[in-house]
Amino acid sequence: MSLGNEAVRRLEKFRGMEKAMVKTVSVKCAKCGQEIFRYLKLSDGHLWHCWKPRIMRDYSVREGNVVKCPCGNIIGYDVGIYIKLRQKAFTW
């Protein structure tokens, strides 16, 4: 898989992390299946929130601090440096 220049630049920060599994994931709406984020995930496990500097592509709609899919499904809430995700609202 080929990563863009932006992704390569962001990966440079994590080169020294030997045990981390750096991968890109697509966060999709559970209701309509549309991609909402392309996110740089550093390890295995659940996706509880998305750190804003690691979001590579953002297709979401923002209304105040509410993060929505274009279909209207509420995906999460913007709480500053990260987006707190609603667990049943997305798949990845």
C-alpha positions as a Markdown table, in Angstrom:
| # | Residue | x | y | z |
|---|---|---|---|---|
| 1 | Met | 0.0 | 0.0 | 0.0 |
| 2 | Ser | 1.4 | 3.4 | -1.0 |
| 3 | Leu | 1.1 | 6.2 | 1.5 |
| 4 | Gly | 1.0 | 9.8 | 0.5 |
| 5 | Asn | 3.6 | 12.5 | 1.4 |
| 6 | Glu | 1.5 | 13.7 | 4.3 |
| 7 | Ala | 1.3 | 10.2 | 5.8 |
| 8 | Val | 5.0 | 9.6 | 5.4 |
| 9 | Arg | 5.7 | 12.9 | 7.2 |
| 10 | Arg | 3.4 | 11.9 | 10.1 |
| 11 | Leu | 5.0 | 8.4 | 10.3 |
| 12 | Glu | 8.5 | 10.0 | 10.7 |
| 13 | Lys | 7.5 | 10.8 | 14.3 |
| 14 | Phe | 6.9 | 7.2 | 15.1 |
| 15 | Arg | 10.0 | 5.6 | 13.5 |
| 16 | Gly | 11.6 | 4.9 | 16.9 |
| 17 | Met | 8.7 | 2.9 | 18.3 |
| 18 | Glu | 9.7 | -0.7 | 17.8 |
| 19 | Lys | 6.7 | -2.5 | 19.2 |
| 20 | Ala | 4.0 | -0.1 | 17.7 |
| 21 | Met | 2.0 | -1.3 | 14.8 |
| 22 | Val | 1.5 | 1.8 | 12.7 |
| 23 | Lys | -1.3 | 1.4 | 10.2 |
| 24 | Thr | -3.9 | 3.5 | 8.5 |
| 25 | Val | -7.6 | 2.6 | 9.1 |
| 26 | Ser | -10.8 | 3.9 | 7.5 |
| 27 | Val | -13.4 | 4.9 | 10.0 |
| 28 | Lys | -16.8 | 4.4 | 8.4 |
| 29 | Cys | -20.4 | 5.2 | 9.3 |
| 30 | Ala | -22.3 | 2.2 | 10.7 |
| 31 | Lys | -25.5 | 3.5 | 9.3 |
| 32 | Cys | -24.6 | 4.2 | 5.6 |
| 33 | Gly | -21.1 | 2.8 | 5.2 |
| 34 | Gln | -19.5 | 6.1 | 4.0 |
| 35 | Glu | -15.9 | 6.8 | 5.0 |
| 36 | Ile | -15.6 | 9.5 | 7.6 |
| 37 | Phe | -11.9 | 9.5 | 8.6 |
| 38 | Arg | -8.7 | 8.0 | 7.3 |
| 39 | Tyr | -6.8 | 7.6 | 10.6 |
| 40 | Leu | -3.2 | 6.7 | 11.5 |
| 41 | Lys | -3.6 | 4.0 | 14.3 |
| 42 | Leu | -0.5 | 3.1 | 16.3 |
| 43 | Ser | -1.5 | -0.1 | 18.0 |
| 44 | Asp | -4.0 | -2.9 | 18.1 |
| 45 | Gly | -7.1 | -2.6 | 20.2 |
| 46 | His | -10.2 | -0.6 | 20.3 |
| 47 | Leu | -10.7 | 2.8 | 18.8 |
| 48 | Trp | -12.0 | 5.0 | 21.6 |
| 49 | His | -11.1 | 8.4 | 20.2 |
| 50 | Cys | -9.3 | 9.9 | 17.2 |
| 51 | Trp | -6.4 | 12.2 | 17.9 |
| 52 | Lys | -6.7 | 15.2 | 15.6 |
| 53 | Pro | -3.0 | 15.3 | 14.4 |
| 54 | Arg | -3.4 | 11.6 | 13.3 |
| 55 | Ile | -6.4 | 12.2 | 11.1 |
| 56 | Met | -5.1 | 12.1 | 7.5 |
| 57 | Arg | -8.4 | 12.7 | 5.6 |
| 58 | Asp | -11.6 | 14.1 | 7.1 |
| 59 | Tyr | -14.9 | 13.7 | 5.3 |
| 60 | Ser | -17.1 | 14.5 | 8.4 |
| 61 | Val | -19.6 | 17.3 | 8.9 |
| 62 | Arg | -19.1 | 19.5 | 12.0 |
| 63 | Glu | -21.9 | 21.3 | 13.9 |
| 64 | Gly | -20.3 | 23.0 | 16.9 |
| 65 | Asn | -18.6 | 20.2 | 18.8 |
| 66 | Val | -20.7 | 17.4 | 17.2 |
| 67 | Val | -19.0 | 15.3 | 14.5 |
| 68 | Lys | -21.5 | 13.8 | 12.0 |
| 69 | Cys | -21.5 | 11.7 | 8.9 |
| 70 | Pro | -23.0 | 13.5 | 5.9 |
| 71 | Cys | -26.0 | 11.2 | 6.3 |
| 72 | Gly | -26.7 | 12.8 | 9.7 |
| 73 | Asn | -25.5 | 10.0 | 12.0 |
| 74 | Ile | -23.6 | 11.4 | 15.0 |
| 75 | Ile | -20.2 | 9.8 | 15.1 |
| 76 | Gly | -18.6 | 11.6 | 18.1 |
| 77 | Tyr | -17.8 | 14.8 | 19.9 |
| 78 | Asp | -14.9 | 17.2 | 19.5 |
| 79 | Val | -13.4 | 17.7 | 22.9 |
| 80 | Gly | -10.2 | 19.7 | 22.0 |
| 81 | Ile | -7.2 | 17.7 | 20.9 |
| 82 | Tyr | -9.2 | 14.5 | 20.1 |
| 83 | Ile | -12.6 | 13.4 | 18.9 |
| 84 | Lys | -14.5 | 11.2 | 21.4 |
| 85 | Leu | -16.2 | 8.5 | 19.3 |
| 86 | Arg | -19.6 | 6.9 | 19.9 |
| 87 | Gln | -18.8 | 3.2 | 19.8 |
| 88 | Lys | -21.9 | 1.9 | 18.0 |
| 89 | Ala | -21.9 | 4.8 | 15.4 |
| 90 | Phe | -18.9 | 3.6 | 13.3 |
| 91 | Thr | -17.0 | 0.7 | 12.0 |
| 92 | Trp | -13.3 | 0.4 | 11.0 |
